Amino acid sequence: MRRQITNQRPQRPQLTDQLLLLGNAQLFKVGKFVHAELKASSVPADLSSYENS
């Protein structure tokens, strides 16, 4: 069991890291866009309800 895990580990993190970086980049873009939209429409009540939930 231990040998299999250690043999597989070097391959997997690279893939998952790339996916995480991709996901984070997209989330950042979306977050930036949503934040800009909320700022433009300036609805603080909606903002606070989003933060609470």
C-alpha positions as CSV (number, residue, x, y, z in Angstrom):
1,M,0.0,0.0,0.0
2,R,2.7,2.5,1.0
3,R,4.8,1.9,-2.1
4,Q,1.8,2.6,-4.5
5,I,1.0,5.8,-2.7
6,T,4.5,7.2,-2.8
7,N,4.9,6.1,-6.5
8,Q,1.7,7.9,-7.5
9,R,2.3,11.1,-5.5
10,P,4.9,12.8,-7.7
11,Q,2.5,12.6,-10.7
12,R,-0.7,13.8,-9.1
13,P,0.2,17.1,-7.3
14,Q,1.3,18.7,-10.6
15,L,-2.0,18.0,-12.2
16,T,-4.1,19.1,-9.2
17,D,-1.9,22.2,-8.7
18,Q,-2.4,23.2,-12.4
19,L,-6.2,22.7,-12.0
20,L,-6.2,24.7,-8.8
21,L,-4.2,27.5,-10.3
22,L,-6.6,27.5,-13.3
23,G,-9.6,27.5,-11.0
24,N,-8.2,30.2,-8.8
25,A,-7.4,32.4,-11.8
26,Q,-11.0,32.0,-13.2
27,L,-12.5,32.6,-9.7
28,F,-10.4,35.8,-9.4
29,K,-11.6,37.0,-12.8
30,V,-15.2,36.3,-11.9
31,G,-14.8,37.8,-8.4
32,K,-13.3,40.9,-9.9
33,F,-16.1,41.2,-12.4
34,V,-18.8,40.6,-9.8
35,H,-17.2,43.1,-7.5
36,A,-17.1,45.7,-10.2
37,E,-20.7,45.1,-11.1
38,L,-21.8,45.4,-7.5
39,K,-19.8,48.6,-7.1
40,A,-21.3,50.0,-10.3
41,S,-24.9,49.2,-9.2
42,S,-24.0,50.2,-5.6
43,V,-26.4,48.0,-3.6
44,P,-24.8,47.6,-0.1
45,A,-27.8,45.7,1.2
46,D,-27.2,42.9,-1.4
47,L,-23.5,42.9,-0.6
48,S,-24.0,42.4,3.1
49,S,-26.5,39.6,2.5
50,Y,-24.1,37.8,0.2
51,E,-21.3,38.1,2.8
52,N,-23.5,36.7,5.5
53,S,-24.6,33.6,3.5
